[in-house]
Amino acid sequence: MRLSREIKTAILVIASILLFIWGYSFLKGKDLFTNYKTFFVEYENVEGLVMSAPVTINGLSIGKVNSIAINNQTGKIRVELQINSDFPIKKSSKAEIYAPNPIGGKQIAILPGVDGGDAVDGDFLVSSSKLGLTDELAKQIEPLKEKITKLLDNANVMLENVNEVLDAKSKENLRNSLANLNETLAEFKVASKEVNTMLADNKAKISGTMTNVEKASANFSKISDSLTKANIGQTVKNLEKTLSSVDKMMADMNAGKGTMGKLMKDDALYTNFSKTSKELELLLQDLRLNPTRYVNVSLFGKKNKPYTAPTNDTIK
C-alpha cells in the first residue's frame, strides 16, 4: 500500500508538532511520558527559590519546583511541586524551604508527616521555612550591630566631651606635662647609669657583704641547730615545776601557814613583837640614863645609890 504525498506530509507535520510540544515541555521541566504528582504550597516569602529547584526527602531528590506564582487573593506565594515518586506523602507533611549551602540557591525538603491520609494530586502541603547559614548569621549579628551602634554613639559623645574639656589651656598643660615627663625619664636614665657605675665600682664590697651575710646565716643556722638539740622541753618543765612551787608557797603565806605566813597573818605575834621592841627600847634608854644602876663598881664599898626614875623619858 502506497501512501500519497499528502498523507506523508500530514504525518510529518503532526509528528513535528508533537515533537515540538514534547521538546517545549521537556525544556520547561515536564516529561509528557512520566506520571507526576502535583502538590501546592503557599509561603510568605520564597526569597532565593527559583524554578526547577530540587525537591528532596531525606536528601533524595524526588521532584522539582514546577512554577512560582503569587496568589492575588491572599498575597502569598504559591509554589507548584512536581513529584516523581511512589513514596506515600501524608497531608500533614511539611514542605520546608532551606539553603543547602551558603552560596547556592534554596531548595524544598519534604518532611514526612504521620497524621492524616495520603496526599493526592493537587493537594496543599504545610509550608515551613528554615533559616540558612547566612540568615542565621544575619539574625545573630543584628543584636550585635545594635550594640556596636550604641557603643559608637557613646564613643562619639565621649570624644565630644573630651574635646570640650581639652580646651587650648588644657592642651597646653598636657603638652607641658608630657615635656616634664620626658625630662623626668631622661633624668631617671642618667640616674640609672650612675647607679650601675656605683654598683660596678663597689662590686667587691657588695660581694664581701654578701659573704658576711652568708657566714652570719650559717652561724645562725648552727645556733638554731644547737637550740634544737638542747633539751628545752625538760628545762621548761622544770621551770613550770619551780613556778608551781613558788605559787604554792605564796598561797600558803597568804593563808597564814608556816613561819612567814604567821608573821604576815598573826596579829598577836605582831603585837608581841611591837611590845617587846618597845620594852627593849625603854631598857636601853634607862641603861643610857642610869648606867650605874646596871654597872656598879666600888673600890671602897660604897652603898648603892637609890633608883631614881629618869626625868627626861623620851619614849612614851
C-alpha positions in Angstrom: 0.0 0.0 0.0 1.5 3.2 -1.1 0.8 6.5 0.8 0.1 9.6 -1.1 2.4 12.6 -0.9 -0.3 14.5 1.0 -0.7 11.8 3.7 3.1 11.7 4.2 3.2 15.4 4.5 0.3 15.4 7.1 2.1 12.7 9.1 5.3 14.6 9.1 3.6 17.8 10.2 1.8 16.1 13.0 5.0 14.4 14.2 6.8 17.7 14.1 4.0 19.3 16.2 4.1 16.5 18.7 7.9 16.6 18.9 7.8 20.4 19.4 5.2 20.1 22.2 7.3 17.4 23.9 10.5 19.4 23.5 8.9 22.5 24.8 7.5 20.6 27.8 10.8 18.9 28.4 12.6 22.3 28.4 10.1 23.6 30.9 10.8 20.5 33.1 7.8 18.4 32.2 8.1 15.0 30.8 4.9 14.0 28.9 5.7 10.3 29.2 6.2 10.4 33.0 3.4 10.2 35.6 4.0 13.1 38.0 2.1 14.1 41.2 1.4 17.8 41.6 1.3 19.4 45.1 0.9 23.0 46.0 2.4 25.1 48.9 1.9 28.7 49.9 4.7 30.7 51.5 5.0 34.1 53.0 8.5 34.6 51.4 10.3 32.4 48.9 13.5 34.6 48.5 16.2 32.5 46.8 13.8 29.9 45.5 13.8 29.5 41.7 12.1 27.4 39.1 13.3 23.8 38.7 14.8 23.9 42.3 15.1 20.3 43.6 12.5 18.8 45.9 14.0 16.2 48.3 13.1 13.7 51.0 15.9 13.0 53.5 18.4 14.3 50.9 17.0 12.2 48.0 15.7 14.2 45.0 12.1 13.2 44.2 11.0 16.2 42.1 11.4 19.8 41.4 9.6 23.2 41.6 7.4 23.5 38.6 6.1 27.0 39.0 6.1 30.0 41.4 3.3 32.5 41.3 1.6 35.0 43.6 -1.9 34.4 44.9 -3.8 37.6 44.1 -6.4 36.9 46.8 -4.1 36.1 49.8 -0.9 37.8 48.7 1.1 34.6 49.4 3.4 32.9 47.0 2.0 29.7 45.6 4.6 27.1 44.6 3.8 24.1 42.5 5.8 21.0 43.2 6.2 18.2 40.6 6.9 14.9 42.5 8.1 11.8 40.7 8.0 9.2 43.4 5.7 6.5 44.7 6.6 7.3 48.3 3.3 8.0 50.2 3.2 11.6 51.3 0.8 12.5 54.0 -1.4 15.6 54.0 0.3 16.7 57.2 3.8 16.6 55.6 5.7 19.9 55.6 7.4 21.4 52.6 10.3 23.3 54.1 12.4 25.8 52.2 16.1 25.6 53.2 19.5 26.6 51.9 21.8 23.6 51.4 24.9 25.8 51.3 25.7 29.5 51.9 26.4 30.3 48.2 23.8 28.1 46.5 20.1 28.6 45.9 17.3 27.3 48.1 15.6 24.0 47.8 12.4 22.4 49.2 12.6 19.4 51.6 9.6 17.3 52.2 9.3 16.4 55.9 7.0 13.4 56.0 4.1 13.6 58.4 2.4 10.8 60.3 -1.1 12.1 60.7 -3.9 12.3 58.1 -4.4 10.4 54.9 -2.2 10.3 51.8 -2.0 13.5 49.8 -3.4 13.2 46.3 -2.6 15.1 43.1 -3.5 18.8 43.6 -3.4 18.9 47.5 -1.8 21.6 49.5 1.0 20.7 51.9 2.0 22.6 55.1 4.6 25.3 54.4 7.7 25.8 56.5 11.0 27.8 56.3 14.4 27.1 57.7 16.9 29.8 58.1 20.1 29.2 56.1 23.6 29.8 57.5 23.7 33.3 56.1 20.3 34.1 57.6 21.3 32.7 60.9 24.4 34.8 60.9 22.4 37.9 60.0 20.0 37.1 62.8 22.8 36.7 65.3 24.7 39.8 64.0 21.6 42.0 64.2 21.7 42.4 68.0 25.4 42.8 67.9 25.0 45.5 65.3 22.7 47.4 67.5 25.1 47.2 70.4 28.0 48.3 68.2 25.9 51.3 67.0 25.1 52.3 70.6 28.8 51.9 71.6 29.9 54.1 68.7 27.3 56.7 69.6 28.6 56.6 73.2 32.2 56.9 71.9 31.2 59.9 69.8 29.6 61.6 72.8 32.7 60.8 75.0 35.0 62.3 72.3 32.9 65.4 72.1 33.0 65.7 75.9 36.8 65.2 75.8 37.1 67.9 73.1 35.1 70.2 75.2 37.2 69.6 78.3 40.5 69.8 76.4 40.4 73.5 75.6 43.5 75.4 74.5 44.8 75.9 78.0 44.3 72.2 79.0 46.1 71.1 75.8 49.0 73.4 76.6 49.1 72.0 80.2 49.0 68.5 78.8 52.0 69.3 76.4 53.9 70.7 79.4 53.2 67.6 81.4 54.4 65.4 78.6 57.5 67.5 78.3 58.2 67.3 82.1 57.6 63.5 81.9 60.2 63.3 79.1 62.7 65.3 81.2 62.0 63.0 84.2 62.6 59.9 82.1 65.9 61.4 80.9 67.0 62.2 84.5 66.0 58.7 85.5 68.1 57.3 82.7 71.1 59.3 83.9 70.5 58.2 87.5 70.2 54.6 86.3 73.6 54.9 84.6 75.1 56.4 87.8 73.7 53.6 89.9 75.1 51.0 87.5 78.5 52.7 87.7 78.4 52.8 91.5 77.4 49.1 91.6 80.3 48.2 89.3 82.8 50.2 91.5 81.6 48.6 94.7 81.1 45.2 93.3 83.9 43.8 95.6 82.4 45.4 98.7 79.0 44.1 97.8 80.4 40.6 97.3 82.2 40.8 100.7 78.9 42.0 102.4 77.0 39.1 100.8 79.8 36.7 102.0 79.4 38.1 105.6 75.7 37.7 105.3 76.1 34.1 104.3 78.5 33.5 107.2 76.0 35.1 109.6 73.3 32.9 108.2 75.5 29.8 108.6 76.2 30.8 112.3 72.5 31.4 112.9 71.8 28.0 111.4 74.3 26.5 113.8 72.8 28.3 116.8 69.4 27.1 115.7 70.6 23.5 115.5 72.1 23.9 119.0 68.8 25.2 120.3 67.0 22.4 118.6 69.3 19.8 120.1 69.1 21.3 123.6 66.6 19.8 126.0 64.4 22.9 126.1 61.3 20.9 126.8 62.8 19.5 130.0 64.0 22.9 131.0 60.5 24.4 130.5 59.0 21.5 132.6 61.5 22.2 135.4 60.7 25.9 135.3 57.0 25.1 135.4 57.6 22.9 138.5 59.5 25.7 140.2 56.9 28.3 139.4 54.2 25.9 140.7 56.2 25.5 144.0 56.5 29.3 144.3 52.8 29.7 143.7 52.1 27.1 146.3 54.4 28.8 148.8 52.8 32.2 148.2 49.4 30.6 148.6 50.5 29.1 152.0 51.8 32.5 153.1 48.6 34.2 152.1 46.7 31.5 154.0 48.8 32.1 157.2 50.6 28.8 157.1 54.3 28.5 158.1 56.5 31.0 159.9 56.3 33.6 157.2 52.6 33.1 156.9 52.1 33.5 160.6 54.4 36.6 160.6 52.2 38.1 157.9 48.8 37.0 159.2 49.1 36.6 163.1 48.2 39.9 164.7 49.0 38.7 168.2 52.6 37.8 167.1 52.9 41.3 165.6 51.6 42.9 168.8 54.1 40.9 171.0 57.0 41.9 168.6 55.9 45.5 168.9 55.6 45.3 172.7 58.9 43.6 173.1 60.6 46.1 170.9 59.2 49.0 172.9 60.3 47.4 176.2 63.8 46.8 174.8 63.9 50.4 173.7 62.9 51.5 177.3 65.6 49.3 178.7 68.3 50.8 176.5 67.1 54.3 177.4 67.3 53.5 181.1 70.7 52.0 180.7 71.8 55.1 178.9 70.5 57.4 181.6 71.4 55.3 184.7 74.4 53.2 183.8 75.4 52.9 187.5 72.3 51.0 188.2 73.4 48.2 186.0 77.2 48.5 186.3 78.3 49.4 189.8 82.0 49.1 190.6 83.0 50.3 194.1 86.5 50.1 195.4 85.7 51.4 198.9 82.4 49.6 199.5 80.1 52.4 198.9 76.4 51.8 199.1 74.3 51.7 196.1 72.5 54.8 195.2 68.8 54.6 195.3 67.0 54.2 192.0 65.8 57.5 190.5 63.3 57.4 187.6 64.5 59.2 184.6 63.1 62.7 184.3 63.7 63.0 180.6 61.9 59.9 179.2 61.7 60.3 175.5 59.8 57.1 175.0 56.1 57.1 175.8 
